Amino acid sequence: MKLRVIVPCYNETEIIQQTISKLTSILDEASQQKSFEYDLLFVDDGSKDNTIEILQNAAETIPTVKYLSFSRNFGKESAMIAGFEHSTDCDAVVMIDADLQHPPELIPQMVEVYREGYDQVIAKRNRDGENAPRKWMTRFYYKTINYFVEDIRLEDGVGDFRLLSQRAVQSLVSLSEYNRFSKGLFAWIGYNTKVISYKNVEREAGVSKWSFGSLLNYAIDGLISFNNKPLRMMIYLGLAIFVVSMLYIAYLLVDTFVHGVSVPGYFTSIAAVLFIGGIQLISIGVIGEYIGRIYYEVKQRPKYIVQASNVQPPVELKKQA
């Protein structure tokens, strides 16, 4: 059995050497005890620090260290699909973050569960230690997205940390969309799945690369990537406003016949203009978001560009070259 651990990286100078050491220590012992081969594929997502230099130096002395380096920052989704596309010769892969918030100690247990016949072994973290507002917002997000999305169900605490069989990897690679939301794609491909739980872990060094704005954009990606309900909601909202408007017009007409013409109220006019104008802007924004995604898809640009690597490119990229 050949196992590959994929580690997306972005500006991880403070932690990356520790991550290499910890993964190597754990997997050296586990590979001997459980009889499997392994290597580590670090995908540098255009880091602005010296992350790639550390990886290149490590690769010279540690044969199991592989790396891909992008020409610029393409985002974590691109780093993940690059790792999958360059791992189609492995029996199984593990996706793990570089900051050690995903405990590498779980990987041997994942391998055991994989050998039981599971194609996805998912590590689910609890929310112990998180502040109350963050917990509330997270729960609200998952309830909202599961209400809108029809084909899949996302679970709180389940992220990218998981083991995937080769056929699960092939299925993900076959999904060619440019705008990717991997949490949804993992759930969409299905297969036999088992969840193992672990306690919430804080970063050992460095700072999170996810700002509030980044998380908000990621949440919107998840909401729009797997359904067209927001578009349909705009139709329902428009119909509701139309019905209310007709009722209000009928009321004004009757009031005019009964009481005669009166001076229209300033508040009513402004409220109507602002309310309907706001709904129109929201509707245009939702439609624009979908059109923008179509725009990016039809361009068929590559999801990433590799500028340095010590691994063989996938067969499809070899043919293009």
C-alpha positions as CSV (number, residue, x, y, z in Angstrom):
1,M,0.0,0.0,0.0
2,K,1.2,3.5,-0.9
3,L,0.0,6.4,1.2
4,R,0.5,10.1,0.3
5,V,-0.1,12.9,2.8
6,I,-1.0,16.2,1.0
7,V,-0.3,19.4,2.9
8,P,-1.4,22.7,1.4
9,C,0.9,25.5,2.6
10,Y,0.7,29.3,2.5
11,N,3.2,31.4,4.5
12,E,4.0,28.7,7.0
13,T,7.7,29.5,7.7
14,E,7.1,29.4,11.5
15,I,5.6,26.0,11.6
16,I,6.5,24.0,8.4
17,Q,9.8,22.5,9.8
18,Q,7.9,21.3,12.8
19,T,5.2,19.9,10.6
20,I,7.7,18.0,8.5
21,S,9.4,16.5,11.6
22,K,6.2,15.5,13.3
23,L,4.7,13.9,10.2
24,T,7.9,12.1,9.4
25,S,8.3,10.8,13.0
26,I,4.7,9.5,13.2
27,L,4.6,7.9,9.7
28,D,8.1,6.3,9.9
29,E,6.9,4.3,12.9
30,A,3.4,3.7,11.6
31,S,4.6,2.5,8.2
32,Q,6.9,-0.1,9.7
33,Q,4.2,-1.3,12.1
34,K,1.4,-1.4,9.6
35,S,3.4,-2.3,6.4
36,F,2.8,0.6,4.0
37,E,4.9,3.1,2.1
38,Y,4.3,6.8,2.4
39,D,5.5,10.2,1.2
40,L,4.6,13.8,2.0
41,L,3.4,16.2,-0.8
42,F,3.6,19.8,0.3
43,V,1.7,22.2,-2.0
44,D,3.1,25.7,-1.7
45,D,0.3,28.1,-2.7
46,G,2.5,31.0,-3.8
47,S,3.9,31.8,-0.3
48,K,5.5,35.2,0.1
49,D,7.9,34.0,2.8
50,N,10.6,31.3,2.5
51,T,8.2,28.3,2.9
52,I,9.3,26.8,-0.5
53,E,13.0,27.2,0.4
54,I,12.5,25.2,3.6
55,L,10.6,22.5,1.7
56,Q,13.3,22.3,-1.0
57,N,16.0,22.0,1.6
58,A,14.1,19.3,3.4
59,A,13.5,17.4,0.1
60,E,17.3,17.2,-0.4
61,T,17.8,15.3,2.8
62,I,14.4,13.5,3.4
63,P,13.4,11.3,0.4
64,T,9.8,11.2,1.5
65,V,9.3,15.0,1.1
66,K,7.8,16.1,-2.2
67,Y,6.7,19.6,-3.1
68,L,4.8,21.6,-5.6
69,S,5.1,25.4,-5.8
70,F,2.6,27.6,-7.5
71,S,3.6,30.7,-9.5
72,R,1.3,32.8,-7.3
73,N,-1.4,32.4,-4.7
74,F,-4.3,30.5,-6.3
75,G,-6.1,29.6,-3.0
76,K,-6.4,26.5,-0.9
77,E,-9.0,24.9,-3.2
78,S,-6.4,25.0,-6.1
79,A,-3.8,23.6,-3.8
80,M,-6.0,20.7,-2.8
81,I,-7.0,19.7,-6.4
82,A,-3.3,20.0,-7.4
83,G,-2.4,17.5,-4.7
84,F,-5.1,15.1,-5.8
85,E,-4.2,15.4,-9.5
86,H,-0.5,14.6,-8.7
87,S,-1.5,11.6,-6.5
88,T,-3.4,9.3,-8.9
89,D,-0.7,6.6,-8.5
90,C,-1.3,6.2,-4.7
91,D,-3.6,3.7,-3.1
92,A,-4.8,6.4,-0.6
93,V,-4.2,10.0,0.3
94,V,-4.6,12.0,3.4
95,M,-5.4,15.8,3.3
96,I,-4.1,17.7,6.3
97,D,-3.4,21.3,7.2
98,A,0.1,22.5,7.7
99,D,-0.5,24.3,11.0
100,L,-0.9,21.0,13.1
101,Q,-4.4,21.8,14.1
102,H,-5.2,18.5,12.4
103,P,-3.5,16.0,14.7
104,P,-1.2,13.8,12.6
105,E,-1.5,11.1,15.3
106,L,-4.8,10.2,13.8
107,I,-3.3,9.1,10.4
108,P,-2.4,5.5,11.5
109,Q,-6.0,5.0,12.8
110,M,-7.3,6.3,9.4
111,V,-5.2,3.8,7.6
112,E,-6.6,1.0,9.7
113,V,-10.2,2.1,9.0
114,Y,-9.3,2.4,5.3
115,R,-8.2,-1.2,5.3
116,E,-11.6,-2.2,6.6
117,G,-13.0,-1.1,3.2
118,Y,-13.9,2.6,3.6
119,D,-13.2,5.0,0.8
120,Q,-13.5,8.1,3.0
121,V,-12.2,8.3,6.6
122,I,-13.2,11.6,8.0
123,A,-11.8,13.3,11.1
124,K,-14.4,15.4,12.8
125,R,-13.3,17.9,15.5
126,N,-15.4,19.1,18.3
127,R,-15.9,22.8,19.3
128,D,-14.4,22.6,22.8
129,G,-12.5,25.8,23.6
130,E,-14.0,28.0,21.0
131,N,-15.7,31.2,22.0
132,A,-19.5,31.3,22.1
133,P,-20.1,33.7,19.2
134,R,-18.0,31.6,16.9
135,K,-19.8,28.5,17.9
136,W,-23.2,30.2,17.3
137,M,-22.2,31.5,13.9
138,T,-20.8,28.1,12.8
139,R,-24.0,26.3,13.8
140,F,-26.1,28.9,12.1
141,Y,-24.1,28.6,8.9
142,Y,-24.4,24.8,8.8
143,K,-28.2,25.0,9.5
144,T,-28.6,27.6,6.7
145,I,-26.5,25.8,4.1
146,N,-28.2,22.4,4.8
147,Y,-31.6,24.1,4.4
148,F,-30.7,25.4,1.0
149,V,-28.6,22.5,-0.4
150,E,-30.5,19.5,-1.7
151,D,-28.0,16.9,-2.9
152,I,-25.6,16.9,0.1
153,R,-25.5,17.4,3.8
154,L,-22.6,19.2,5.5
155,E,-21.8,18.4,9.1
156,D,-20.4,20.8,11.7
157,G,-16.8,20.0,12.6
158,V,-16.1,18.0,9.4
159,G,-13.5,19.7,7.2
160,D,-10.7,18.8,4.8
161,F,-8.8,16.5,7.2
162,R,-9.6,13.0,5.8
163,L,-8.3,9.9,4.1
164,L,-9.5,9.2,0.6
165,S,-9.2,6.0,-1.4
166,Q,-7.8,6.1,-5.0
167,R,-11.2,5.8,-6.5
168,A,-12.5,8.7,-4.4
169,V,-9.5,10.7,-5.5
170,Q,-10.2,9.8,-9.2
171,S,-13.8,10.9,-8.7
172,L,-12.7,14.3,-7.3
173,V,-10.2,14.8,-10.1
174,S,-12.9,14.1,-12.7
175,L,-15.0,17.0,-11.4
176,S,-13.5,19.7,-13.6
177,E,-15.3,22.9,-12.3
178,Y,-13.1,25.9,-11.7
179,N,-15.1,27.2,-8.8
180,R,-14.6,24.5,-6.2
181,F,-16.1,24.0,-2.8
182,S,-14.3,20.8,-1.5
183,K,-16.5,20.3,1.6
184,G,-19.4,19.9,-0.7
185,L,-17.6,17.8,-3.3
186,F,-16.4,15.4,-0.6
187,A,-20.0,14.8,0.4
188,W,-21.2,14.8,-3.2
189,I,-19.0,11.9,-4.4
190,G,-20.3,9.7,-1.6
191,Y,-18.7,6.2,-1.2
192,N,-18.4,4.2,2.0
193,T,-17.6,6.7,4.8
194,K,-16.6,6.5,8.4
195,V,-16.2,9.4,10.8
196,I,-13.7,9.5,13.7
197,S,-13.7,12.3,16.2
198,Y,-10.9,14.3,17.9
199,K,-10.6,17.2,20.3
200,N,-10.2,20.8,19.0
201,V,-6.5,21.8,18.8
202,E,-5.0,25.3,18.7
203,R,-2.3,26.3,16.2
204,E,1.2,25.6,17.5
205,A,2.7,28.6,15.7
206,G,1.9,31.3,13.2
207,V,-1.5,32.9,12.6
208,S,-4.6,31.8,10.7
209,K,-4.7,32.8,7.1
210,W,-8.5,32.9,7.2
211,S,-9.9,36.4,7.9
212,F,-13.5,37.1,8.6
213,G,-13.9,38.2,5.0
214,S,-12.3,35.0,3.7
215,L,-14.6,32.9,5.8
216,L,-17.6,34.9,4.6
217,N,-16.7,34.4,1.0
218,Y,-16.1,30.7,1.6
219,A,-19.6,30.5,3.2
220,I,-21.1,32.2,0.1
221,D,-19.2,29.8,-2.2
222,G,-20.7,26.8,-0.3
223,L,-24.2,28.3,-0.5
224,I,-24.1,28.9,-4.2
225,S,-22.0,26.1,-5.5
226,F,-24.5,23.3,-5.0
227,N,-28.0,24.8,-5.7
228,N,-30.0,27.4,-7.5
229,K,-32.4,28.1,-4.5
230,P,-31.2,31.7,-4.1
231,L,-32.4,32.4,-7.6
232,R,-35.7,30.7,-6.9
233,M,-36.1,32.6,-3.7
234,M,-35.8,35.9,-5.6
235,I,-38.7,34.8,-7.7
236,Y,-40.8,34.0,-4.6
237,L,-39.8,37.3,-3.0
238,G,-40.7,39.2,-6.2
239,L,-44.1,37.5,-6.3
240,A,-44.7,38.2,-2.7
241,I,-43.9,41.9,-3.1
242,F,-46.1,42.0,-6.2
243,V,-49.1,40.6,-4.3
244,V,-48.5,43.0,-1.4
245,S,-48.2,45.9,-3.8
246,M,-51.5,45.0,-5.6
247,L,-53.2,44.7,-2.2
248,Y,-51.9,48.1,-1.2
249,I,-52.9,49.7,-4.6
250,A,-56.4,48.2,-4.1
251,Y,-56.5,49.7,-0.6
252,L,-55.5,53.1,-1.9
253,L,-58.1,52.9,-4.7
254,V,-60.9,52.2,-2.3
255,D,-59.6,54.8,0.2
256,T,-59.7,57.4,-2.7
257,F,-63.3,56.6,-3.6
258,V,-64.4,56.7,0.1
259,H,-62.4,59.7,1.4
260,G,-61.3,61.5,-1.7
261,V,-57.8,62.4,-2.8
262,S,-55.3,63.0,0.0
263,V,-51.7,64.2,-0.1
264,P,-49.5,61.0,-0.3
265,G,-47.3,60.3,2.7
266,Y,-43.6,61.0,2.5
267,F,-42.7,58.0,4.7
268,T,-44.8,55.6,2.6
269,S,-43.1,56.7,-0.6
270,I,-39.6,56.5,0.8
271,A,-40.2,53.2,2.5
272,A,-41.6,51.7,-0.7
273,V,-38.7,53.0,-2.9
274,L,-36.0,51.9,-0.4
275,F,-37.5,48.4,0.2
276,I,-38.2,47.5,-3.4
277,G,-34.8,49.1,-4.5
278,G,-33.0,47.0,-1.9
279,I,-34.7,43.8,-3.1
280,Q,-33.8,44.6,-6.7
281,L,-30.1,45.1,-5.8
282,I,-30.0,41.9,-3.9
283,S,-31.6,40.0,-6.8
284,I,-29.2,41.5,-9.3
285,G,-26.3,40.5,-7.0
286,V,-27.5,36.9,-6.7
287,I,-27.9,36.7,-10.5
288,G,-24.6,38.3,-11.0
289,E,-22.9,35.8,-8.7
290,Y,-24.2,32.9,-10.8
291,I,-23.3,34.7,-14.1
292,G,-19.8,35.4,-12.8
293,R,-19.3,31.7,-12.0
294,I,-20.4,30.8,-15.5
295,Y,-18.0,33.4,-16.9
296,Y,-15.1,31.8,-15.1
297,E,-16.1,28.2,-16.1
298,V,-16.4,29.0,-19.8
299,K,-12.9,30.5,-19.8
300,Q,-11.5,27.0,-19.0
301,R,-8.4,28.5,-17.4
302,P,-6.1,26.1,-15.4
303,K,-6.8,26.0,-11.7
304,Y,-3.2,26.6,-10.9
305,I,0.3,27.0,-12.5
306,V,3.3,25.1,-11.1
307,Q,6.6,26.9,-11.1
308,A,8.7,24.3,-9.2
309,S,8.2,20.7,-8.3
310,N,10.0,17.4,-7.6
311,V,7.1,15.1,-8.4
312,Q,6.0,13.8,-11.8
313,P,3.0,15.7,-13.3
314,P,-0.2,13.8,-13.9
315,V,-0.7,12.0,-17.2
316,E,-3.2,14.6,-18.5
317,L,-0.6,17.4,-17.9
318,K,2.1,15.4,-19.6
319,K,0.0,15.1,-22.7
320,Q,-0.7,18.8,-22.8
321,A,3.0,19.6,-22.5
